[in-house]
Amino acid sequence: MEPAPYFSDVAGGAMPERVIWREADDGKRLRLAIWPVGPKGMVTLFPGRTEVIEKYARVAEDLAARGYGAVAIDWRGQGLSDRLKGKALLGDIPDYAHFQRDVAVLRSVVDELAPPGMPRFVLAHSMGGCIALRALVDGFSARAVGFSAPMWGLRLSKNTRRAVVAMTTVLGLARMDLREIPGAGIEFRLWENPFDNNELTTDPEAYAWMQEQVRTHPELRLGAPSLRWLVASLAETTVLAQLPAPEIPAFCGLGTREMIVSSEAIEARMADWPRGELEYYDGALHELLMEAERVRAPFLSSVCDLFDAKQ
């Protein structure tokens, strides 16, 4: 396993046992962090859009305290994994099938780490929840899954939807690759966006920590998504909404002040998940794992309680 850089100065939490490069089957170089295998099993972390492995060191530390190891990835296009050439700050994906190539890398790493029979679990946030749902439907091995505000639909204004339809019709996807989504502003630049304007967390300390990561190491920054990302996201979430839920237990957390993903899509999916539970967190914004401790601790505890029950 080829070693990769890791910025421990801004990570906090548990130091990974290894940080490595791995190539996907299409040649994209991906960065992964591996924390020690725990006695209760291994948790595969599916981060959200813009997120990096350093951001999950505190989550890994909490999982370790409950007896779980963890693996996290920088998805293609973000963190230190290969990005869009010439537009490194633009979040872009032509099709969500490309993310499943990254999932295949995650699967191979977990297969190498986890002894036969060791329990495996998934914890996914936002866009990672969309990627994870597809992976689980396609047979990714997990005894249970935890979701934090999964992106099973996007919260878009009518004007944004109209603009996307109009631009797609007039320009065609091939010519939209390097265009930001309509109305993209400072809220997509974490390193500049003030706390009072953020839609991620109500905790000023957590927000300052997230900003410190991308201010100290600009190479970790990611800005607004492309129109192509938006169209691909709408296409994937539309297809997933029509598929049955996987036959595994699931716990899903959702803040009552969610402003980024569609709460209605989450509610519809969890209402149709035979062994699924949806819990609301009063006053919480999008990132439950980066929220104030009054939210973060009970959410993560509920996820681990589910994992404990599936040993």
TORKOL-4160 file (C-alpha; in steps of 0.2 Angstrom, whole numbers, padded with zeros to 4 digits, m for minus):
311
<pt num="1" X="0000" Y="0000" Z="0000"/>
<pt num="2" X="0008" Y="0016" Z="m0006"/>
<pt num="3" X="0008" Y="0029" Z="0008"/>
<pt num="4" X="m0001" Y="0046" Z="0005"/>
<pt num="5" X="0000" Y="0063" Z="0014"/>
<pt num="6" X="m0011" Y="0066" Z="0029"/>
<pt num="7" X="m0013" Y="0083" Z="0038"/>
<pt num="8" X="m0013" Y="0078" Z="0056"/>
<pt num="9" X="m0010" Y="0097" Z="0061"/>
<pt num="10" X="m0029" Y="0100" Z="0057"/>
<pt num="11" X="m0036" Y="0083" Z="0059"/>
<pt num="12" X="m0038" Y="0081" Z="0078"/>
<pt num="13" X="m0045" Y="0064" Z="0084"/>
<pt num="14" X="m0037" Y="0047" Z="0081"/>
<pt num="15" X="m0022" Y="0046" Z="0070"/>
<pt num="16" X="m0025" Y="0034" Z="0056"/>
<pt num="17" X="m0015" Y="0018" Z="0056"/>
<pt num="18" X="m0011" Y="0021" Z="0038"/>
<pt num="19" X="m0015" Y="0033" Z="0024"/>
<pt num="20" X="m0013" Y="0026" Z="0007"/>
<pt num="21" X="m0016" Y="0029" Z="m0012"/>
<pt num="22" X="m0026" Y="0017" Z="m0022"/>
<pt num="23" X="m0030" Y="0017" Z="m0040"/>
<pt num="24" X="m0048" Y="0014" Z="m0047"/>
<pt num="25" X="m0050" Y="0003" Z="m0062"/>
<pt num="26" X="m0051" Y="0019" Z="m0073"/>
<pt num="27" X="m0034" Y="0025" Z="m0067"/>
<pt num="28" X="m0040" Y="0038" Z="m0054"/>
<pt num="29" X="m0029" Y="0040" Z="m0039"/>
<pt num="30" X="m0039" Y="0040" Z="m0023"/>
<pt num="31" X="m0033" Y="0044" Z="m0005"/>
<pt num="32" X="m0039" Y="0033" Z="0009"/>
<pt num="33" X="m0037" Y="0033" Z="0028"/>
<pt num="34" X="m0037" Y="0017" Z="0038"/>
<pt num="35" X="m0039" Y="0016" Z="0057"/>
<pt num="36" X="m0036" Y="0000" Z="0067"/>
<pt num="37" X="m0048" Y="m0014" Z="0066"/>
<pt num="38" X="m0059" Y="m0015" Z="0081"/>
<pt num="39" X="m0065" Y="m0030" Z="0091"/>
<pt num="40" X="m0083" Y="m0027" Z="0085"/>
<pt num="41" X="m0079" Y="m0024" Z="0067"/>
<pt num="42" X="m0075" Y="m0012" Z="0053"/>
<pt num="43" X="m0085" Y="0004" Z="0048"/>
<pt num="44" X="m0084" Y="0010" Z="0031"/>
<pt num="45" X="m0086" Y="0029" Z="0031"/>
<pt num="46" X="m0095" Y="0037" Z="0015"/>
<pt num="47" X="m0091" Y="0056" Z="0017"/>
<pt num="48" X="m0101" Y="0069" Z="0009"/>
<pt num="49" X="m0097" Y="0082" Z="m0005"/>
<pt num="50" X="m0082" Y="0092" Z="m0002"/>
<pt num="51" X="m0077" Y="0082" Z="0013"/>
<pt num="52" X="m0059" Y="0075" Z="0017"/>
<pt num="53" X="m0053" Y="0061" Z="0027"/>
<pt num="54" X="m0045" Y="0073" Z="0040"/>
<pt num="55" X="m0063" Y="0078" Z="0044"/>
<pt num="56" X="m0067" Y="0061" Z="0050"/>
<pt num="57" X="m0053" Y="0058" Z="0062"/>
<pt num="58" X="m0064" Y="0063" Z="0077"/>
<pt num="59" X="m0078" Y="0051" Z="0071"/>
<pt num="60" X="m0065" Y="0037" Z="0070"/>
<pt num="61" X="m0060" Y="0041" Z="0087"/>
<pt num="62" X="m0077" Y="0039" Z="0094"/>
<pt num="63" X="m0080" Y="0023" Z="0084"/>
<pt num="64" X="m0064" Y="0016" Z="0091"/>
<pt num="65" X="m0071" Y="0020" Z="0109"/>
<pt num="66" X="m0086" Y="0009" Z="0105"/>
<pt num="67" X="m0075" Y="m0005" Z="0098"/>
<pt num="68" X="m0075" Y="m0001" Z="0079"/>
<pt num="69" X="m0062" Y="0002" Z="0066"/>
<pt num="70" X="m0064" Y="0013" Z="0052"/>
<pt num="71" X="m0060" Y="0017" Z="0034"/>
<pt num="72" X="m0063" Y="0033" Z="0025"/>
<pt num="73" X="m0060" Y="0040" Z="0007"/>
<pt num="74" X="m0058" Y="0056" Z="m0002"/>
<pt num="75" X="m0070" Y="0053" Z="m0017"/>
<pt num="76" X="m0063" Y="0057" Z="m0034"/>
<pt num="77" X="m0064" Y="0076" Z="m0037"/>
<pt num="78" X="m0061" Y="0081" Z="m0019"/>
<pt num="79" X="m0048" Y="0080" Z="m0005"/>
<pt num="80" X="m0031" Y="0074" Z="m0012"/>
<pt num="81" X="m0039" Y="0062" Z="m0024"/>
<pt num="82" X="m0038" Y="0066" Z="m0043"/>
<pt num="83" X="m0048" Y="0081" Z="m0048"/>
<pt num="84" X="m0055" Y="0089" Z="m0063"/>
<pt num="85" X="m0040" Y="0095" Z="m0073"/>
<pt num="86" X="m0040" Y="0114" Z="m0075"/>
<pt num="87" X="m0054" Y="0117" Z="m0063"/>
<pt num="88" X="m0049" Y="0109" Z="m0046"/>
<pt num="89" X="m0061" Y="0119" Z="m0036"/>
<pt num="90" X="m0076" Y="0114" Z="m0046"/>
<pt num="91" X="m0086" Y="0099" Z="m0039"/>
<pt num="92" X="m0090" Y="0088" Z="m0055"/>
<pt num="93" X="m0095" Y="0071" Z="m0059"/>
<pt num="94" X="m0102" Y="0065" Z="m0076"/>
<pt num="95" X="m0112" Y="0050" Z="m0069"/>
<pt num="96" X="m0114" Y="0043" Z="m0052"/>
<pt num="97" X="m0107" Y="0026" Z="m0059"/>
<pt num="98" X="m0090" Y="0034" Z="m0057"/>
<pt num="99" X="m0092" Y="0035" Z="m0038"/>
<pt num="100" X="m0096" Y="0016" Z="m0038"/>
<pt num="101" X="m0078" Y="0013" Z="m0045"/>
<pt num="102" X="m0072" Y="0022" Z="m0029"/>
<pt num="103" X="m0083" Y="0011" Z="m0019"/>
<pt num="104" X="m0075" Y="m0004" Z="m0027"/>
<pt num="105" X="m0058" Y="0002" Z="m0020"/>
<pt num="106" X="m0066" Y="0004" Z="m0003"/>
<pt num="107" X="m0073" Y="m0014" Z="m0004"/>
<pt num="108" X="m0056" Y="m0021" Z="m0009"/>
<pt num="109" X="m0047" Y="m0012" Z="0006"/>
<pt num="110" X="m0060" Y="m0018" Z="0018"/>
<pt num="111" X="m0058" Y="m0036" Z="0011"/>
<pt num="112" X="m0040" Y="m0035" Z="0015"/>
<pt num="113" X="m0042" Y="m0028" Z="0032"/>
<pt num="114" X="m0057" Y="m0037" Z="0039"/>
<pt num="115" X="m0054" Y="m0056" Z="0044"/>
<pt num="116" X="m0068" Y="m0068" Z="0037"/>
<pt num="117" X="m0083" Y="m0066" Z="0047"/>
<pt num="118" X="m0079" Y="m0050" Z="0055"/>
<pt num="119" X="m0094" Y="m0038" Z="0056"/>
<pt num="120" X="m0095" Y="m0024" Z="0043"/>
<pt num="121" X="m0105" Y="m0008" Z="0044"/>
<pt num="122" X="m0108" Y="0008" Z="0034"/>
<pt num="123" X="m0109" Y="0026" Z="0041"/>
<pt num="124" X="m0114" Y="0038" Z="0027"/>
<pt num="125" X="m0117" Y="0057" Z="0026"/>
<pt num="126" X="m0126" Y="0068" Z="0013"/>
<pt num="127" X="m0119" Y="0064" Z="m0005"/>
<pt num="128" X="m0111" Y="0049" Z="0003"/>
<pt num="129" X="m0128" Y="0043" Z="0008"/>
<pt num="130" X="m0133" Y="0043" Z="m0010"/>
<pt num="131" X="m0117" Y="0033" Z="m0015"/>
<pt num="132" X="m0119" Y="0021" Z="0000"/>
<pt num="133" X="m0138" Y="0017" Z="m0005"/>
<pt num="134" X="m0133" Y="0013" Z="m0022"/>
<pt num="135" X="m0118" Y="0002" Z="m0016"/>
<pt num="136" X="m0130" Y="m0007" Z="m0003"/>
<pt num="137" X="m0143" Y="m0010" Z="m0017"/>
<pt num="138" X="m0129" Y="m0018" Z="m0027"/>
<pt num="139" X="m0123" Y="m0029" Z="m0014"/>
<pt num="140" X="m0110" Y="m0020" Z="m0003"/>
<pt num="141" X="m0108" Y="m0030" Z="0012"/>
<pt num="142" X="m0114" Y="m0023" Z="0029"/>
<pt num="143" X="m0124" Y="m0029" Z="0043"/>
<pt num="144" X="m0132" Y="m0012" Z="0047"/>
<pt num="145" X="m0130" Y="0006" Z="0041"/>
<pt num="146" X="m0131" Y="0023" Z="0048"/>
<pt num="147" X="m0136" Y="0038" Z="0038"/>
<pt num="148" X="m0133" Y="0057" Z="0042"/>
<pt num="149" X="m0144" Y="0068" Z="0032"/>
<pt num="150" X="m0142" Y="0057" Z="0016"/>
<pt num="151" X="m0144" Y="0065" Z="m0001"/>
<pt num="152" X="m0159" Y="0055" Z="m0008"/>
<pt num="153" X="m0165" Y="0071" Z="m0015"/>
<pt num="154" X="m0159" Y="0089" Z="m0016"/>
<pt num="155" X="m0168" Y="0105" Z="m0009"/>
<pt num="156" X="m0169" Y="0116" Z="m0024"/>
<pt num="157" X="m0179" Y="0132" Z="m0027"/>
<pt num="158" X="m0191" Y="0132" Z="m0042"/>
<pt num="159" X="m0180" Y="0145" Z="m0050"/>
<pt num="160" X="m0165" Y="0134" Z="m0049"/>
<pt num="161" X="m0174" Y="0119" Z="m0056"/>
<pt num="162" X="m0181" Y="0130" Z="m0070"/>
<pt num="163" X="m0163" Y="0136" Z="m0074"/>
<pt num="164" X="m0156" Y="0119" Z="m0074"/>
<pt num="165" X="m0170" Y="0113" Z="m0086"/>
<pt num="166" X="m0167" Y="0128" Z="m0097"/>
<pt num="167" X="m0149" Y="0127" Z="m0098"/>
<pt num="168" X="m0149" Y="0108" Z="m0101"/>
<pt num="169" X="m0161" Y="0111" Z="m0115"/>
<pt num="170" X="m0152" Y="0125" Z="m0124"/>
<pt num="171" X="m0134" Y="0120" Z="m0121"/>
<pt num="172" X="m0134" Y="0101" Z="m0119"/>
<pt num="173" X="m0124" Y="0093" Z="m0105"/>
<pt num="174" X="m0108" Y="0092" Z="m0116"/>
<pt num="175" X="m0106" Y="0111" Z="m0115"/>
<pt num="176" X="m0111" Y="0113" Z="m0097"/>
<pt num="177" X="m0096" Y="0103" Z="m0089"/>
<pt num="178" X="m0087" Y="0118" Z="m0082"/>
<pt num="179" X="m0102" Y="0129" Z="m0077"/>
<pt num="180" X="m0106" Y="0131" Z="m0059"/>
<pt num="181" X="m0124" Y="0128" Z="m0053"/>
<pt num="182" X="m0135" Y="0143" Z="m0055"/>
<pt num="183" X="m0134" Y="0155" Z="m0040"/>
<pt num="184" X="m0118" Y="0148" Z="m0033"/>
<pt num="185" X="m0111" Y="0160" Z="m0020"/>
<pt num="186" X="m0100" Y="0162" Z="m0005"/>
<pt num="187" X="m0110" Y="0148" Z="0004"/>
<pt num="188" X="m0100" Y="0136" Z="m0007"/>
<pt num="189" X="m0083" Y="0143" Z="m0001"/>
<pt num="190" X="m0081" Y="0136" Z="0017"/>
<pt num="191" X="m0065" Y="0145" Z="0019"/>
<pt num="192" X="m0074" Y="0162" Z="0016"/>
<pt num="193" X="m0091" Y="0159" Z="0022"/>
<pt num="194" X="m0095" Y="0167" Z="0039"/>
<pt num="195" X="m0103" Y="0156" Z="0052"/>
<pt num="196" X="m0119" Y="0166" Z="0053"/>
<pt num="197" X="m0122" Y="0162" Z="0034"/>
<pt num="198" X="m0118" Y="0143" Z="0036"/>
<pt num="199" X="m0131" Y="0129" Z="0033"/>
<pt num="200" X="m0119" Y="0115" Z="0040"/>
<pt num="201" X="m0119" Y="0116" Z="0059"/>
<pt num="202" X="m0125" Y="0126" Z="0074"/>
<pt num="203" X="m0108" Y="0124" Z="0083"/>
<pt num="204" X="m0096" Y="0138" Z="0080"/>
<pt num="205" X="m0081" Y="0128" Z="0086"/>
<pt num="206" X="m0085" Y="0114" Z="0074"/>
<pt num="207" X="m0087" Y="0127" Z="0060"/>
<pt num="208" X="m0071" Y="0135" Z="0064"/>
<pt num="209" X="m0062" Y="0119" Z="0064"/>
<pt num="210" X="m0069" Y="0114" Z="0047"/>
<pt num="211" X="m0063" Y="0131" Z="0041"/>
<pt num="212" X="m0046" Y="0129" Z="0048"/>
<pt num="213" X="m0043" Y="0113" Z="0038"/>
<pt num="214" X="m0046" Y="0121" Z="0022"/>
<pt num="215" X="m0038" Y="0138" Z="0026"/>
<pt num="216" X="m0022" Y="0130" Z="0032"/>
<pt num="217" X="m0022" Y="0117" Z="0018"/>
<pt num="218" X="m0030" Y="0126" Z="0002"/>
<pt num="219" X="m0027" Y="0110" Z="m0008"/>
<pt num="220" X="m0041" Y="0102" Z="0002"/>
<pt num="221" X="m0054" Y="0115" Z="m0003"/>
<pt num="222" X="m0068" Y="0112" Z="m0015"/>
<pt num="223" X="m0081" Y="0125" Z="m0021"/>
<pt num="224" X="m0098" Y="0125" Z="m0030"/>
<pt num="225" X="m0103" Y="0109" Z="m0039"/>
<pt num="226" X="m0105" Y="0110" Z="m0058"/>
<pt num="227" X="m0121" Y="0109" Z="m0068"/>
<pt num="228" X="m0116" Y="0092" Z="m0074"/>
<pt num="229" X="m0114" Y="0086" Z="m0055"/>
<pt num="230" X="m0132" Y="0093" Z="m0052"/>
<pt num="231" X="m0140" Y="0084" Z="m0067"/>
<pt num="232" X="m0131" Y="0068" Z="m0062"/>
<pt num="233" X="m0137" Y="0070" Z="m0044"/>
<pt num="234" X="m0155" Y="0072" Z="m0049"/>
<pt num="235" X="m0154" Y="0057" Z="m0061"/>
<pt num="236" X="m0146" Y="0046" Z="m0048"/>
<pt num="237" X="m0158" Y="0051" Z="m0034"/>
<pt num="238" X="m0173" Y="0049" Z="m0045"/>
<pt num="239" X="m0168" Y="0031" Z="m0050"/>
<pt num="240" X="m0164" Y="0026" Z="m0032"/>
<pt num="241" X="m0181" Y="0033" Z="m0026"/>
<pt num="242" X="m0189" Y="0019" Z="m0037"/>
<pt num="243" X="m0179" Y="0005" Z="m0030"/>
<pt num="244" X="m0184" Y="m0005" Z="m0014"/>
<pt num="245" X="m0174" Y="m0003" Z="0002"/>
<pt num="246" X="m0159" Y="m0015" Z="0005"/>
<pt num="247" X="m0163" Y="m0029" Z="0017"/>
<pt num="248" X="m0152" Y="m0023" Z="0031"/>
<pt num="249" X="m0156" Y="m0013" Z="0047"/>
<pt num="250" X="m0154" Y="0006" Z="0045"/>
<pt num="251" X="m0154" Y="0021" Z="0057"/>
<pt num="252" X="m0156" Y="0038" Z="0049"/>
<pt num="253" X="m0153" Y="0055" Z="0058"/>
<pt num="254" X="m0161" Y="0072" Z="0051"/>
<pt num="255" X="m0160" Y="0089" Z="0058"/>
<pt num="256" X="m0176" Y="0099" Z="0060"/>
<pt num="257" X="m0167" Y="0114" Z="0051"/>
<pt num="258" X="m0160" Y="0104" Z="0036"/>
<pt num="259" X="m0158" Y="0116" Z="0022"/>
<pt num="260" X="m0147" Y="0106" Z="0009"/>
<pt num="261" X="m0155" Y="0090" Z="0005"/>
<pt num="262" X="m0173" Y="0085" Z="0004"/>
<pt num="263" X="m0181" Y="0080" Z="0020"/>
<pt num="264" X="m0196" Y="0074" Z="0011"/>
<pt num="265" X="m0185" Y="0062" Z="0001"/>
<pt num="266" X="m0178" Y="0055" Z="0017"/>
<pt num="267" X="m0195" Y="0053" Z="0025"/>
<pt num="268" X="m0202" Y="0044" Z="0010"/>
<pt num="269" X="m0187" Y="0032" Z="0009"/>
<pt num="270" X="m0187" Y="0028" Z="0028"/>
<pt num="271" X="m0205" Y="0026" Z="0029"/>
<pt num="272" X="m0203" Y="0012" Z="0016"/>
<pt num="273" X="m0187" Y="0004" Z="0024"/>
<pt num="274" X="m0193" Y="m0012" Z="0033"/>
<pt num="275" X="m0180" Y="m0012" Z="0046"/>
<pt num="276" X="m0177" Y="0007" Z="0046"/>
<pt num="277" X="m0178" Y="0020" Z="0059"/>
<pt num="278" X="m0178" Y="0039" Z="0057"/>
<pt num="279" X="m0174" Y="0051" Z="0071"/>
<pt num="280" X="m0176" Y="0070" Z="0071"/>
<pt num="281" X="m0163" Y="0081" Z="0080"/>
<pt num="282" X="m0171" Y="0097" Z="0086"/>
<pt num="283" X="m0163" Y="0113" Z="0079"/>
<pt num="284" X="m0149" Y="0103" Z="0070"/>
<pt num="285" X="m0143" Y="0108" Z="0053"/>
<pt num="286" X="m0135" Y="0097" Z="0040"/>
<pt num="287" X="m0120" Y="0089" Z="0047"/>
<pt num="288" X="m0125" Y="0079" Z="0062"/>
<pt num="289" X="m0107" Y="0072" Z="0065"/>
<pt num="290" X="m0101" Y="0090" Z="0066"/>
<pt num="291" X="m0115" Y="0097" Z="0076"/>
<pt num="292" X="m0115" Y="0103" Z="0094"/>
<pt num="293" X="m0112" Y="0088" Z="0106"/>
<pt num="294" X="m0130" Y="0088" Z="0112"/>
<pt num="295" X="m0134" Y="0082" Z="0094"/>
<pt num="296" X="m0118" Y="0074" Z="0088"/>
<pt num="297" X="m0116" Y="0062" Z="0104"/>
<pt num="298" X="m0134" Y="0055" Z="0104"/>
<pt num="299" X="m0134" Y="0053" Z="0085"/>
<pt num="300" X="m0117" Y="0043" Z="0085"/>
<pt num="301" X="m0123" Y="0033" Z="0100"/>
<pt num="302" X="m0139" Y="0028" Z="0092"/>
<pt num="303" X="m0129" Y="0022" Z="0076"/>
<pt num="304" X="m0117" Y="0012" Z="0087"/>
<pt num="305" X="m0131" Y="0005" Z="0097"/>
<pt num="306" X="m0138" Y="m0002" Z="0081"/>
<pt num="307" X="m0121" Y="m0009" Z="0076"/>
<pt num="308" X="m0119" Y="m0017" Z="0093"/>
<pt num="309" X="m0136" Y="m0026" Z="0091"/>
<pt num="310" X="m0130" Y="m0033" Z="0075"/>
<pt num="311" X="m0114" Y="m0042" Z="0081"/>
